Amino acid sequence: MLNVSGLNNSELLVYVGIALMALAVFMAVVCLIGFQIGGRRLNRKLEREYGEPQD
């Protein structure tokens, strides 16, 4: 059975799966960058409020 795009169902599933995995990798990179920025801000705020960490 051909879809509008000219791909059969199994080909469509493969390409949709690849696209979803690429989206997941992109979103993971975005989250890692966000966590890095948030962590730096949090560390600066904690150092301002409580001083340098003691070992």
C-alpha positions as CSV (number, residue, x, y, z in Angstrom):
1,M,0.0,0.0,0.0
2,L,1.5,3.3,-1.0
3,N,1.0,6.5,1.0
4,V,0.7,10.0,-0.5
5,S,4.5,10.4,-0.2
6,G,5.1,7.3,-2.4
7,L,6.6,5.3,0.5
8,N,5.2,2.0,1.7
9,N,4.3,1.7,5.4
10,S,7.6,0.0,6.5
11,E,9.7,2.7,4.7
12,L,7.6,5.4,6.3
13,L,8.0,3.9,9.8
14,V,11.8,3.7,9.3
15,Y,12.1,7.3,8.2
16,V,9.8,8.6,10.9
17,G,11.8,6.6,13.5
18,I,15.0,8.2,12.2
19,A,13.5,11.6,12.4
20,L,12.2,11.1,15.9
21,M,15.7,9.8,17.0
22,A,17.3,12.9,15.5
23,L,14.8,15.1,17.3
24,A,15.6,13.3,20.6
25,V,19.3,13.9,20.1
26,F,18.7,17.6,19.4
27,M,16.5,18.0,22.4
28,A,19.1,16.2,24.6
29,V,21.7,18.7,23.5
30,V,19.4,21.6,24.2
31,C,18.7,20.2,27.7
32,L,22.4,19.7,28.4
33,I,23.1,23.3,27.4
34,G,20.3,24.5,29.6
35,F,21.4,22.5,32.6
36,Q,25.0,23.8,32.2
37,I,23.7,27.4,32.1
38,G,21.4,26.9,35.0
39,G,24.1,25.1,37.1
40,R,26.5,28.0,36.6
41,R,23.8,30.5,37.7
42,L,23.0,28.4,40.7
43,N,26.6,28.1,41.8
44,R,27.1,31.9,41.5
45,K,24.0,32.6,43.5
46,L,25.0,30.1,46.2
47,E,28.5,31.5,46.4
48,R,27.0,35.0,46.8
49,E,24.7,34.0,49.5
50,Y,26.8,31.4,51.5
51,G,30.4,32.2,50.4
52,E,33.0,29.8,48.9
53,P,32.5,26.1,49.6
54,Q,34.7,24.6,52.3
55,D,36.5,21.4,51.7
